[in-house]
Amino acid sequence: MASHRKPKQRSLTGGTAWTAAAVALAGAAATAMGGTGHADTRPTPAQVQAKVDRYQREAEEANEKYNGAKEKADEARQSLDELRDEAARRTARLNAARNALGAFAAAQYRSGTVSSTLRLALSSSPEQYLRRASLAERAGSRRAAAVASIARQTRQLRRLRGEARHTLDQLRACQGALARHKRDSREKLAAAEALLDRLTDEQRRRYEAERAAKAAGEAGRDTPSGAAAPSMSGRAARAVSYAYGALGKPYVWGATGPYGYDCSGLTQAAWRAAGVALPRTTYTQINAGRRVSRAELAPGDLVFFYSGVSHVGLYIGDGRMIHAPRPGAPVRVAPIDQMPFAGATRPA
């Protein structure tokens, strides 16, 4: 009698239920993606460009930190050399003073210790003895002064050696920072290149063409190399003229010319040609001179970008600057509004 009934369906429990749910979700996802069974995780060219720009900017930030650490390391190394040289000179003087005092003490020991009263009594010429005694007393005073000088020199030498140890610790810390910042920059640039490698050949060609067109548009209003605006004069004109002469030279990590530059290396070299010594990094250059507003900009001013003040260019007028953009992009003219403006300084 029960043969005509439908067989009872088994409920899905445990692992069977989870498997069914996973299959259903996979099918829904495949339907949503147009029937394909997997998603294409390849980034779009726009996504690549945004990330590449970010990685390159972070690489430049690491570069500026490297420049700052290198400047401190160079200063610490020079200071250490000077301290060591001074310590060596003081050690030589201290040893000479000790040797002289030791020779005097040995002579006193060999001559014995005869009381001054007995020497006066035995002397055939008391007047001559008294004169000699006076000289001896003055000599004794000089020896006492020599002993005090040796003690003072010993303290000074100990202080110098302590300063040298402290400076050596600073140098080692700077060297560690140098290696860290260089590694950070290389990792960011490698990440940017890895992203570009994920583009198809066609996307890569289109990406490179767009970057080249953008660079050509930025440089389209260049004036001849070495030229400066007629209204400029003095140091600012010499700095701008130098920057024009650097157009087309490559971006070189940590370089200050004359064959390549990073951003702060270019501005430092330009103003050095004008007779003005700027510090090495963007973080220190922004405080070298008088701050000016964007409305006050004049050719030769340093213009800084990003909230971290990680990029700098040399203003040339008409809303443009000359700068060393990034690895792979040579020194060029660009509008200052292509990056977030952070401030400006007038060195002279």
C-alpha positions as CSV (number, residue, x, y, z in Angstrom):
1,M,0.0,0.0,0.0
2,A,2.9,2.3,0.6
3,S,4.4,1.6,-2.8
4,H,2.6,4.5,-4.4
5,R,3.9,7.1,-1.9
6,K,6.8,9.4,-2.9
7,P,10.1,8.5,-1.3
8,K,10.9,10.7,1.6
9,Q,13.7,13.3,0.8
10,R,16.7,13.4,3.1
11,S,17.5,16.7,4.7
12,L,20.9,18.2,4.0
13,T,23.0,18.3,7.2
14,G,26.5,18.8,8.2
15,G,29.1,18.9,5.5
16,T,26.6,18.1,2.8
17,A,24.7,21.4,3.6
18,W,27.9,23.4,3.5
19,T,28.9,21.8,0.2
20,A,25.5,22.6,-1.4
21,A,25.7,26.2,-0.2
22,A,29.2,26.7,-1.6
23,V,28.1,25.3,-4.9
24,A,25.1,27.6,-5.0
25,L,27.2,30.6,-4.2
26,A,29.8,29.7,-6.8
27,G,27.0,29.4,-9.4
28,A,25.6,32.7,-8.4
29,A,29.0,34.4,-8.7
30,A,29.6,32.8,-12.0
31,T,26.2,34.1,-13.3
32,A,26.9,37.6,-12.0
33,M,30.3,37.6,-13.9
34,G,28.7,36.7,-17.1
35,G,28.9,33.0,-16.9
36,T,32.6,32.7,-16.2
37,G,33.8,30.5,-13.3
38,H,36.5,32.9,-12.0
39,A,37.1,36.6,-11.7
40,D,39.8,38.5,-13.6
41,T,41.9,40.1,-10.9
42,R,44.1,42.0,-13.4
43,P,44.0,45.7,-12.4
44,T,42.8,48.3,-14.9
45,P,45.3,50.8,-16.3
46,A,43.8,53.5,-14.3
47,Q,44.2,51.5,-11.1
48,V,47.8,50.7,-12.1
49,Q,48.6,54.3,-12.7
50,A,47.2,55.4,-9.4
51,K,49.2,52.8,-7.5
52,V,52.4,53.3,-9.5
53,D,52.2,57.1,-8.8
54,R,51.7,56.3,-5.1
55,Y,54.6,53.9,-5.0
56,Q,56.9,56.3,-6.8
57,R,56.0,59.1,-4.5
58,E,56.7,56.9,-1.5
59,A,60.0,55.9,-3.1
60,E,60.9,59.6,-3.4
61,E,60.0,60.1,0.3
62,A,62.4,57.3,1.2
63,N,65.0,58.9,-1.1
64,E,64.7,62.3,0.8
65,K,65.0,60.5,4.1
66,Y,68.1,58.7,2.7
67,N,69.5,62.1,1.7
68,G,68.9,63.4,5.2
69,A,70.5,60.4,6.8
70,K,73.5,60.6,4.5
71,E,74.0,64.3,5.3
72,K,74.0,63.4,9.0
73,A,76.3,60.5,8.5
74,D,78.8,62.6,6.6
75,E,78.7,65.2,9.3
76,A,79.2,62.5,12.0
77,R,82.0,61.0,10.0
78,Q,83.8,64.3,9.7
79,S,83.2,65.1,13.4
80,L,84.6,61.7,14.3
81,D,87.7,62.2,12.2
82,E,88.3,65.6,13.8
83,L,87.8,64.2,17.3
84,R,90.2,61.4,16.7
85,D,92.8,63.7,15.3
86,E,92.5,66.1,18.3
87,A,92.6,63.1,20.7
88,A,95.8,61.9,19.0
89,R,97.4,65.4,19.3
90,R,96.4,65.6,22.9
91,T,97.7,62.1,23.6
92,A,101.1,63.0,22.2
93,R,101.3,66.2,24.3
94,L,100.2,64.3,27.4
95,N,102.8,61.6,26.8
96,A,105.5,64.2,26.4
97,A,104.5,66.0,29.6
98,R,104.5,62.7,31.5
99,N,107.9,61.8,30.1
100,A,109.4,65.1,31.2
101,L,107.9,64.9,34.6
102,G,109.1,61.3,34.9
103,A,112.7,62.3,33.9
104,F,112.6,65.1,36.6
105,A,111.4,62.6,39.3
106,A,114.2,60.1,38.3
107,A,116.8,62.9,38.6
108,Q,115.5,63.8,42.1
109,Y,115.6,60.2,43.1
110,R,119.2,59.8,42.0
111,S,120.4,63.0,43.7
112,G,119.0,61.8,47.1
113,T,117.1,64.0,49.6
114,V,119.4,66.3,51.6
115,S,117.7,68.8,53.8
116,S,117.9,72.4,52.8
117,T,119.2,73.4,56.3
118,L,122.1,70.9,56.1
119,R,122.9,72.1,52.5
120,L,123.0,75.7,53.7
121,A,125.3,74.7,56.6
122,L,127.7,72.8,54.3
123,S,127.7,75.3,51.5
124,S,131.0,77.2,51.0
125,S,128.9,80.1,49.6
126,P,125.6,80.5,51.4
127,E,124.7,83.4,49.1
128,Q,125.1,81.1,46.0
129,Y,123.1,78.4,47.7
130,L,120.2,80.7,48.5
131,R,120.1,81.8,44.9
132,R,120.0,78.1,43.8
133,A,117.4,77.4,46.4
134,S,115.2,80.1,45.0
135,L,115.6,78.7,41.5
136,A,114.8,75.3,42.8
137,E,111.7,76.6,44.5
138,R,110.5,78.2,41.2
139,A,111.4,74.9,39.4
140,G,109.3,73.1,42.0
141,S,106.4,75.4,41.3
142,R,106.7,74.7,37.6
143,R,106.7,70.9,38.3
144,A,103.6,71.3,40.4
145,A,102.0,73.2,37.5
146,A,103.1,70.5,35.2
147,V,101.4,67.8,37.3
148,A,98.2,69.9,37.4
149,S,98.5,70.3,33.6
150,I,98.8,66.6,33.1
151,A,95.7,66.0,35.2
152,R,93.8,68.6,33.2
153,Q,94.9,67.1,29.9
154,T,93.9,63.6,31.1
155,R,90.4,64.8,31.8
156,Q,90.1,66.6,28.5
157,L,91.4,63.5,26.7
158,R,88.8,61.3,28.5
159,R,86.1,63.8,27.5
160,L,87.2,63.8,23.8
161,R,87.2,60.0,23.7
162,G,83.7,60.0,25.2
163,E,82.5,62.4,22.5
164,A,84.2,60.2,19.8
165,R,82.4,57.1,21.1
166,H,79.0,59.0,21.1
167,T,79.7,60.3,17.6
168,L,80.6,56.8,16.4
169,D,77.2,55.6,17.8
170,Q,75.5,58.4,15.8
171,L,77.4,57.4,12.7
172,R,76.4,53.8,13.0
173,A,72.7,54.8,13.6
174,C,72.8,57.0,10.4
175,Q,74.4,54.1,8.4
176,G,71.5,51.9,9.6
177,A,69.0,54.5,8.5
178,L,70.7,54.8,5.1
179,A,70.4,51.1,4.4
180,R,66.7,51.1,5.6
181,H,65.7,54.1,3.5
182,K,67.5,52.7,0.4
183,R,65.7,49.4,0.9
184,D,62.3,51.0,1.3
185,S,62.8,53.1,-1.9
186,R,63.9,50.0,-3.9
187,E,61.0,48.0,-2.6
188,K,58.5,50.7,-3.6
189,L,60.0,51.0,-7.1
190,A,59.9,47.2,-7.5
191,A,56.3,47.2,-6.4
192,A,55.5,49.8,-9.1
193,E,57.3,47.8,-11.8
194,A,55.5,44.6,-10.7
195,L,52.2,46.4,-11.1
196,L,53.1,47.5,-14.6
197,D,54.1,43.9,-15.5
198,R,50.5,42.8,-14.8
199,L,49.2,44.9,-17.6
200,T,48.7,43.3,-21.0
201,D,51.0,44.3,-23.8
202,E,48.3,46.5,-25.3
203,Q,47.5,48.1,-21.9
204,R,51.2,48.7,-21.3
205,R,51.7,50.4,-24.7
206,R,48.7,52.6,-24.0
207,Y,49.9,53.4,-20.5
208,E,53.4,54.4,-21.8
209,A,51.9,56.4,-24.6
210,E,49.7,58.3,-22.2
211,R,52.7,59.0,-19.9
212,A,54.8,60.2,-22.8
213,A,52.0,62.5,-24.1
214,K,51.6,63.9,-20.6
215,A,55.3,64.5,-20.4
216,A,55.4,66.2,-23.8
217,G,52.5,68.4,-22.8
218,E,54.3,69.5,-19.6
219,A,57.5,70.3,-21.6
220,G,55.8,71.9,-24.5
221,R,56.3,75.4,-23.2
222,D,60.0,75.0,-22.5
223,T,62.3,77.9,-23.4
224,P,65.8,77.2,-24.9
225,S,68.3,75.5,-22.6
226,G,70.4,78.0,-20.6
227,A,67.9,80.9,-21.1
228,A,66.4,82.9,-18.3
229,A,63.5,85.3,-18.4
230,P,64.5,88.8,-19.3
231,S,62.9,90.3,-16.2
232,M,65.1,88.2,-13.9
233,S,68.5,89.3,-12.6
234,G,70.9,88.4,-9.9
235,R,71.1,85.1,-8.1
236,A,67.6,83.9,-8.9
237,A,68.3,84.3,-12.6
238,R,71.5,82.3,-12.3
239,A,69.7,79.5,-10.4
240,V,66.9,79.4,-13.1
241,S,69.5,79.4,-15.9
242,Y,71.2,76.5,-14.3
243,A,67.9,74.6,-14.0
244,Y,67.2,75.2,-17.7
245,G,70.6,73.8,-18.5
246,A,69.7,70.6,-16.6
247,L,66.6,69.9,-18.7
248,G,66.6,66.4,-20.1
249,K,69.1,65.0,-17.6
250,P,68.1,61.8,-15.9
251,Y,66.6,61.4,-12.5
252,V,69.3,59.7,-10.4
253,W,68.6,58.5,-6.9
254,G,70.6,60.6,-4.4
255,A,72.4,62.6,-7.1
256,T,73.2,66.4,-7.1
257,G,74.6,66.6,-10.6
258,P,76.0,67.4,-13.0
259,Y,75.0,64.3,-14.9
260,G,71.8,63.5,-13.0
261,Y,69.6,64.7,-10.1
262,D,66.9,63.9,-7.7
263,C,64.4,66.6,-6.9
264,S,66.3,68.3,-4.0
265,G,69.6,67.6,-5.6
266,L,68.5,69.7,-8.6
267,T,67.4,72.7,-6.5
268,Q,70.5,72.5,-4.4
269,A,72.8,72.5,-7.4
270,A,70.9,75.3,-9.1
271,W,71.2,77.6,-6.1
272,R,74.8,76.5,-5.5
273,A,75.6,77.8,-9.0
274,A,74.1,81.1,-7.9
275,G,76.4,81.2,-4.9
276,V,73.9,80.1,-2.3
277,A,74.4,77.0,-0.1
278,L,71.1,75.1,0.4
279,P,70.7,72.1,2.7
280,R,70.3,68.7,1.1
281,T,66.7,67.6,1.6
282,T,63.2,68.9,0.9
283,Y,62.5,68.9,4.7
284,T,65.4,71.2,5.4
285,Q,65.3,73.3,2.2
286,I,61.7,74.5,3.0
287,N,63.2,76.3,6.0
288,A,66.2,77.8,4.1
289,G,65.1,81.3,3.3
290,R,61.9,83.3,3.6
291,R,58.6,81.6,3.3
292,V,56.4,83.1,0.5
293,S,52.8,82.4,-0.4
294,R,51.7,80.9,-3.7
295,A,50.5,84.4,-4.8
296,E,53.9,85.9,-4.2
297,L,55.9,83.3,-6.2
298,A,58.8,84.7,-8.3
299,P,61.3,82.9,-10.5
300,G,63.9,81.1,-8.4
301,D,61.7,80.3,-5.5
302,L,61.6,76.7,-4.2
303,V,58.1,75.1,-4.5
304,F,57.2,72.1,-2.3
305,F,54.6,69.5,-2.7
306,Y,52.6,66.9,-0.7
307,S,51.7,67.0,2.9
308,G,55.0,65.4,3.8
309,V,57.0,68.0,1.9
310,S,58.6,65.1,-0.1
311,H,59.0,66.9,-3.5
312,V,60.5,70.2,-4.6
313,G,60.9,72.1,-7.8
314,L,62.4,75.5,-8.9
315,Y,59.7,78.0,-9.9
316,I,60.4,79.7,-13.3
317,G,57.2,81.8,-13.6
318,D,53.9,81.5,-15.3
319,G,52.7,78.8,-13.0
320,R,55.6,76.5,-14.0
321,M,58.6,74.9,-12.4
322,I,61.6,72.8,-13.4
323,H,62.0,69.7,-11.4
324,A,63.3,66.1,-11.4
325,P,60.1,64.1,-11.3
326,R,60.9,60.5,-10.5
327,P,63.0,57.5,-11.6
328,G,62.7,57.1,-15.4
329,A,61.5,60.7,-15.9
330,P,64.2,63.3,-16.8
331,V,64.4,66.9,-15.6
332,R,61.6,68.8,-17.2
333,V,59.2,71.8,-17.0
334,A,55.9,71.1,-15.4
335,P,52.9,73.1,-14.0
336,I,53.0,73.5,-10.3
337,D,49.3,72.6,-10.0
338,Q,49.9,69.0,-11.0
339,M,50.8,68.1,-7.4
340,P,49.4,69.1,-4.0
341,F,51.1,72.4,-3.2
342,A,52.7,72.4,0.3
343,G,54.6,75.8,0.4
344,A,57.3,77.9,-1.0
345,T,60.6,79.4,0.1
346,R,62.8,82.2,-1.4
347,P,66.4,81.4,-0.7
348,A,67.8,84.8,-1.6
